[in-house]
């Protein structure tokens, strides 16, 4: 038997690698009753919709169609993946100018046709792009969420799960700050089974500062390494988007490290970067500022400063 759909209309703007990985993850998870794909290449969007909807007999009924932004009316969530892709050797910040122009073309239309939707930003550099979209949009800021370091945190937990030989879901910890070059791992918060791993032996595995620094570097550079091999990243971020969309549609009150504006936490005011936040039907309805050690706070403030400088350099 196929699984019953939770229901809800979700739109995806941009049907490239990330957009379609997200669409497939949502479709196969039986999360949505309606999925609308929007892209400048209308025939590509039509083809992707046709291909995906043919699987309904196997995963459950879902109205999958291509359309325009006007067809997103009534959507509960709109996932924005539109933008040019990151090229080998290109940093996320290098993408900013090109992708800001894309956002200027869609923010106003989304406000007109889907004013109540929670907008989930996946376009890189995601922290600055989330702030750009919020500046261009008239919707409440809590309804604009960047995927942030949810992916980085998943990568961290996967690598730690391998090292400690446990299910990554049993590893608790976050990457905070920028989704990118200045991100930081607050090791003081990372635990397995309620036990902090720093400076301890857990499940027979000793803490090794050099190994952990290398592991954090693997997390930070993961996108570059994947892009160098296959040209893009898509599968893991598609899973991240599925989870964040589920949190909204089901009003799960999930805690995830997403990109949002800081309002005085750690002395930071204005820049968008990732802290753990509670996510439900109305978007973000609570932010956690976990207790960080002085060096960790300094690293987070350095990340915020770097992001603020990039945003300030952007043409209005």
C-alpha positions in Angstrom: 0.0 0.0 0.0 1.1 3.5 -0.7 1.4 6.0 2.2 -1.3 8.7 2.7 -0.1 12.2 1.9 0.2 14.7 4.7 -1.2 17.4 2.4 -0.1 20.9 1.6 1.0 22.9 -1.4 4.7 23.4 -1.9 6.3 25.4 -4.7 9.9 25.0 -5.9 11.4 27.9 -7.8 14.4 26.6 -9.8 14.4 23.0 -11.2 18.1 22.5 -11.4 20.0 19.9 -9.4 19.0 21.2 -5.9 15.5 22.0 -6.9 14.8 18.5 -8.3 16.6 16.7 -5.5 14.3 18.6 -3.1 11.2 17.8 -5.3 12.1 14.1 -5.4 12.7 14.0 -1.6 9.3 15.6 -0.9 7.5 13.5 -3.4 8.9 10.2 -2.2 8.3 11.1 1.5 4.6 11.5 0.8 4.8 15.0 2.3 2.8 17.1 -0.1 -0.5 16.9 -1.9 0.5 19.5 -4.5 3.9 20.3 -5.9 4.4 23.2 -8.3 7.7 23.5 -10.2 8.7 27.0 -11.5 11.6 27.7 -13.8 12.5 30.2 -16.5 13.0 27.1 -18.7 9.3 26.2 -18.8 9.7 23.1 -21.0 12.3 21.7 -18.6 9.9 22.3 -15.6 7.1 20.6 -17.6 9.3 17.6 -18.3 10.4 17.3 -14.7 6.8 17.5 -13.5 5.7 14.8 -16.0 8.6 12.5 -15.0 8.0 12.9 -11.3 4.2 12.5 -11.3 4.4 9.2 -13.1 5.6 7.7 -9.8 2.3 8.4 -8.0 1.1 4.8 -8.3 4.2 3.8 -6.2 4.4 6.5 -3.6 0.9 8.0 -3.4 -1.2 10.6 -5.2 0.4 14.0 -5.6 -0.5 16.8 -8.1 2.8 17.6 -9.7 2.7 20.4 -12.2 4.8 23.1 -13.8 3.7 26.7 -13.6 4.6 30.2 -13.0 4.8 32.2 -9.7 1.1 33.0 -10.0 0.4 29.3 -9.6 2.0 29.4 -6.2 -1.1 31.1 -4.7 -2.1 29.3 -1.5 1.3 27.5 -1.1 2.3 26.8 2.5 6.0 26.7 1.6 8.0 28.1 -1.4 11.5 26.7 -1.7 13.8 29.1 -3.6 16.6 27.3 -5.4 16.8 29.7 -8.3 20.2 31.1 -9.2 23.3 30.3 -11.1 25.3 27.3 -9.8 28.6 27.3 -8.0 31.5 26.6 -10.3 34.6 24.6 -9.4 37.0 26.9 -7.4 34.3 29.5 -6.9 33.4 30.5 -3.3 29.8 31.0 -2.2 30.5 34.7 -1.8 31.5 34.9 -5.4 28.0 33.9 -6.3 26.4 36.9 -4.6 26.2 39.5 -7.3 24.8 37.1 -9.9 22.2 35.6 -7.7 21.0 38.9 -6.1 19.8 39.9 -9.6 17.7 36.7 -9.7 16.1 37.5 -6.4 15.1 41.0 -7.5 13.1 39.4 -10.3 11.0 37.0 -8.1 10.6 38.6 -4.6 7.8 41.0 -5.5 5.9 38.5 -7.5 6.0 36.1 -4.6 4.7 38.8 -2.3 1.7 39.3 -4.6 0.8 35.7 -5.3 1.9 33.8 -2.2 2.1 36.4 0.6 1.4 33.9 3.4 3.9 31.3 2.4 7.0 30.5 4.4 9.9 31.0 2.0 12.8 28.7 2.4 16.0 30.0 0.7 18.5 27.4 -0.6 20.3 29.6 -3.1 24.0 30.3 -2.3 25.6 32.2 -0.6 22.5 31.3 1.5 23.1 33.6 4.5 23.4 36.8 2.4 20.8 35.7 -0.1 18.3 35.1 2.7 18.9 38.6 3.9 18.6 40.0 0.4 15.3 38.2 -0.1 14.0 39.5 3.3 15.0 43.1 2.3 13.2 42.8 -1.0 10.1 41.1 0.4 7.3 42.6 2.5 6.5 39.4 4.4 7.3 39.0 8.1 10.9 38.2 8.6 10.1 35.0 10.5 8.6 33.6 7.3 11.9 33.8 5.5 14.3 31.1 6.4 17.7 30.2 5.0 18.7 26.5 5.0 21.9 27.8 6.7 24.1 25.3 8.4 21.6 22.5 8.7 23.5 20.7 5.9 26.9 21.4 7.5 25.5 20.1 10.8 24.3 16.9 9.1 27.7 16.5 7.5 29.4 16.9 11.0 27.1 14.3 12.5 27.7 11.9 9.7 31.4 12.1 10.1 31.3 11.9 13.9 28.9 8.9 13.6 31.5 7.1 11.4 34.3 7.9 13.9 32.4 6.8 17.0 30.6 4.0 15.2 27.1 5.2 16.1 24.0 6.2 14.1 24.6 9.9 13.2 21.1 10.6 14.6 22.6 9.8 18.0 25.2 12.5 17.6 24.1 15.9 18.9 25.8 19.1 17.8 25.7 22.0 15.4 27.8 23.9 13.0 27.0 27.6 13.5 27.6 30.9 11.7 28.0 31.2 8.0 27.1 28.3 5.7 30.6 28.5 4.2 34.1 29.6 4.7 33.8 31.2 8.2 31.5 28.6 9.8 32.5 27.2 13.2 32.0 24.1 15.2 31.3 24.7 18.9 32.8 21.5 20.2 31.7 22.4 23.8 28.1 21.6 22.6 28.8 18.3 20.8 27.6 15.1 22.6 26.8 11.5 22.2 24.4 9.9 24.7 24.3 13.1 26.8 28.1 13.0 27.2 30.2 15.8 25.7 32.9 14.3 23.5 35.6 17.0 23.9 38.5 15.9 26.1 36.8 12.7 26.9 36.9 9.0 25.9 33.4 8.1 24.6 32.6 4.5 23.5 36.3 3.7 23.5 37.2 6.6 21.2 39.6 9.1 22.6 39.3 12.9 21.9 42.0 14.0 19.5 42.1 17.7 18.8 44.0 17.4 15.5 41.6 14.8 14.2 38.6 16.9 15.2 40.1 20.0 13.5 40.6 18.0 10.4 37.0 16.7 10.6 35.7 20.3 10.9 37.8 21.2 7.9 36.2 18.3 5.9 32.8 19.7 6.8 33.8 23.2 5.8 35.2 22.2 2.5 32.8 19.4 1.6 30.9 21.3 -1.1 34.2 22.2 -2.8 35.3 18.6 -2.8 32.0 17.3 -4.1 31.8 20.0 -6.8 35.3 19.2 -7.9 34.2 15.6 -8.5 30.7 15.8 -9.9 30.1 19.5 -10.6 27.4 20.2 -8.1 25.9 19.2 -4.7 22.3 18.2 -4.5 21.3 15.0 -2.6 22.0 15.9 1.0 20.6 19.5 0.6 17.5 17.9 -0.9 17.1 15.9 2.3 17.6 19.0 4.4 14.9 20.8 2.5 12.5 17.9 3.0 13.0 18.0 6.7 12.5 21.8 7.0 9.4 21.7 4.8 8.0 18.9 6.9 8.6 21.1 10.0 6.4 23.8 8.5 3.7 21.6 7.0 3.3 19.5 10.2 4.0 22.3 12.6 6.6 20.1 14.2 8.4 22.8 16.2 11.7 21.2 15.0 15.0 22.7 16.2 17.4 23.2 13.4 20.4 25.6 12.7 18.9 27.9 10.0 19.9 31.3 8.7 18.1 34.2 10.3 18.8 37.7 11.5 20.6 38.0 14.8 19.1 40.5 17.3 21.7 41.1 19.9 22.8 37.5 20.5 26.5 37.4 21.4 26.6 41.1 20.7 25.7 40.6 17.0 22.9 42.7 15.5 21.8 42.6 11.9 23.7 39.9 9.9 22.0 36.7 9.0 23.7 33.5 10.1 22.8 30.2 11.6 21.7 29.6 15.2 19.4 26.8 16.4 15.8 27.9 15.8 12.3 26.5 16.4 10.5 26.0 13.1 6.7 25.4 12.7 3.8 26.4 10.6 4.5 30.1 10.8 8.2 29.8 10.2 10.7 30.7 12.9 9.0 31.3 16.3 12.0 31.1 18.6 15.8 31.3 18.5 18.2 29.6 20.9 21.6 31.2 21.7 23.4 28.3 23.3 26.1 28.9 25.9 29.3 29.3 24.0 32.8 29.6 25.3 34.7 32.9 24.8 36.7 31.6 21.8 33.6 30.1 20.2 31.8 33.4 20.6 34.7 35.2 19.0 34.6 32.8 16.1 30.9 33.4 15.6 31.3 37.2 15.8 34.1 36.9 13.1 31.7 35.0 10.9 29.0 37.7 11.4 31.5 40.4 10.6 32.5 38.7 7.4 28.9 38.3 6.3 28.0 41.9 7.2 30.9 43.2 5.1 29.7 41.2 2.1 26.2 42.5 2.4 27.3 46.1 2.8 29.3 45.8 -0.5 26.2 44.6 -2.4 24.7 47.3 -4.7 21.3 48.4 -3.4 
